[in-house]
C-alpha cells in the first residue's frame, strides 16, 4: 500500500512541468523561479491531506499553485524593486535560435501582465477550455472568454512594442 508521501511525490513528478511553467510565468529571475517552485511544492504538500478528490488533481494543483504564486509575488514586490526583464531564458532546445528568441519575447511580455492575466494565459497554454479556465479562476465562462481574448491582444501588443514581428 502506498504511503501518503509516495503518492504525493508521484503526482508531483507527473505534474512538475505545470509547476515550472507557473513559476516561470510569475517571476523572471532564475533564483526567484526556483524559490517559487519550492514554495509551490511546499504549499501543495501542506494542503495535500485536505485534497478530497472532488475535482481532478490537476485542477486542485492549478488553484494552489496560482494562489501560492500570487502570494509569493506580493511578498517579493514588498522586498525588491523591479528586476531586469532582460535575463537570458533557459531553453531546452539548443538548436533553435528562433524558438529561443520567441520564448524570450514571450516571457518578457508575460511579466508585464497582471497576475490574473498571467493565470489566464497559463491555463490557456495548458490547453484548458474556457469552462475549465472559468472554474479554476472562479469566474464565469463568458468572463473567462472575454478576459482571455483581451489578454491575448494585450500580449501581442506588448510583444510588438518590444520590436518582435509575428
C-alpha positions in Angstrom: 0.0 0.0 0.0 1.3 3.4 -0.9 2.1 5.9 1.7 0.6 9.4 1.5 4.1 10.8 0.8 4.9 8.4 -2.0 1.5 9.0 -3.6 2.1 12.8 -3.4 5.6 12.6 -4.8 4.3 10.5 -7.8 1.7 13.1 -8.6 4.1 16.0 -8.3 6.6 14.2 -10.5 4.0 13.8 -13.2 2.8 17.5 -12.9 6.2 19.3 -12.2 6.1 20.8 -15.7 3.0 22.7 -14.8 4.5 24.0 -11.7 7.7 25.0 -13.5 5.6 26.9 -16.1 3.6 28.7 -13.4 6.9 29.7 -11.7 8.3 31.0 -15.0 5.1 33.0 -15.7 5.1 34.8 -12.4 8.8 35.6 -11.7 11.7 36.3 -14.0 14.9 35.6 -12.1 16.3 32.1 -12.0 16.7 32.1 -8.2 13.2 33.5 -7.8 11.7 30.8 -10.1 13.5 28.2 -8.0 12.2 29.7 -4.8 8.7 29.9 -6.1 8.8 26.3 -7.4 9.9 25.2 -3.9 7.2 27.3 -2.3 4.5 25.8 -4.5 5.7 22.3 -3.7 5.7 23.1 0.0 2.2 24.6 -0.1 0.9 21.6 -2.2 2.3 19.2 0.4 0.8 21.2 3.3 -2.6 21.1 1.8 -2.5 17.6 0.2 -4.2 15.9 3.1 -7.1 18.3 2.5 -7.4 17.3 -1.2 -10.7 15.3 -1.2 -10.6 14.2 -4.9 -13.8 16.1 -5.7 -12.0 17.7 -8.6 -9.1 16.4 -10.7 -5.7 16.6 -9.1 -4.5 19.0 -11.8 -7.4 21.4 -11.2 -6.5 21.5 -7.5 -2.8 21.8 -8.3 -3.6 24.8 -10.5 -5.5 26.6 -7.8 -2.9 26.0 -5.1 0.0 26.9 -7.4 -1.5 30.1 -8.7 -2.6 31.2 -5.3 0.9 30.5 -4.0 2.4 32.4 -6.9 0.2 35.4 -6.2 1.1 35.4 -2.6 4.8 35.0 -3.4 4.6 37.8 -5.9 3.1 40.2 -3.4 5.8 39.3 -0.9 8.6 39.8 -3.4 7.2 43.2 -4.6 7.5 44.4 -1.0 11.1 43.2 -0.8 12.6 44.4 -4.0 12.4 46.9 -6.8 11.7 45.6 -10.3 14.2 43.1 -11.5 15.7 43.2 -15.0 13.4 41.7 -17.7 16.3 41.0 -20.0 17.6 37.9 -18.2 18.6 35.1 -20.6 16.0 32.4 -20.8 17.0 28.7 -20.4 15.6 26.8 -23.4 15.6 23.0 -23.7 16.1 23.0 -27.5 19.6 24.5 -28.0 19.4 24.1 -31.8 16.6 26.7 -32.3 17.7 30.3 -32.1 14.3 31.4 -33.4 12.5 29.5 -30.7 14.8 31.0 -28.1 14.0 34.5 -29.4 10.3 33.8 -29.4 10.4 32.5 -25.9 12.4 35.4 -24.7 10.0 37.9 -26.2 7.0 35.9 -24.9 8.2 35.7 -21.3 9.4 39.3 -21.3 5.9 40.3 -22.3 4.1 38.0 -19.9 6.0 39.7 -17.0 4.1 42.9 -17.9 0.7 41.3 -17.4 -1.2 41.5 -14.2 -1.5 38.3 -12.1 -5.0 37.4 -13.4 -3.9 37.8 -17.0 -0.8 35.6 -16.3 -3.1 32.9 -14.9 -5.4 33.2 -17.9 -2.5 32.8 -20.4 -1.0 29.9 -18.4 -4.3 28.0 -18.3 -4.9 28.7 -22.0 -1.4 27.4 -22.9 -2.1 24.3 -20.8 -4.9 23.5 -23.2 -7.7 24.2 -20.8 -11.2 25.0 -22.2 -12.9 28.3 -21.4 -15.1 26.4 -18.9 -12.1 24.9 -17.1 -10.4 28.3 -17.0 -13.5 29.8 -15.5 -13.7 27.1 -12.9 -10.0 27.4 -12.0 -10.3 31.2 -11.6 -13.7 31.3 -10.1 -15.3 33.4 -12.8 -18.0 32.8 -15.4 -17.2 31.1 -18.7 -18.2 34.2 -20.7 -16.0 36.3 -18.5 -13.1 33.9 -19.0 -13.5 34.0 -22.8 -13.6 37.8 -22.8 -10.7 38.3 -20.5 -8.6 35.7 -22.3 -9.2 37.4 -25.7 -8.3 40.8 -24.2 -5.2 39.3 -22.6 -4.1 37.7 -25.8 -4.5 41.1 -27.6 -2.6 42.8 -24.9 0.2 40.3 -25.0 0.5 40.6 -28.8 0.7 44.4 -28.4 3.4 44.2 -25.7 5.5 41.8 -27.9 5.1 44.2 -30.9 6.2 47.1 -28.7 9.4 45.1 -27.9 10.0 45.1 -31.7 9.3 41.4 -32.4 7.3 40.9 -35.6 5.0 37.9 -35.9 
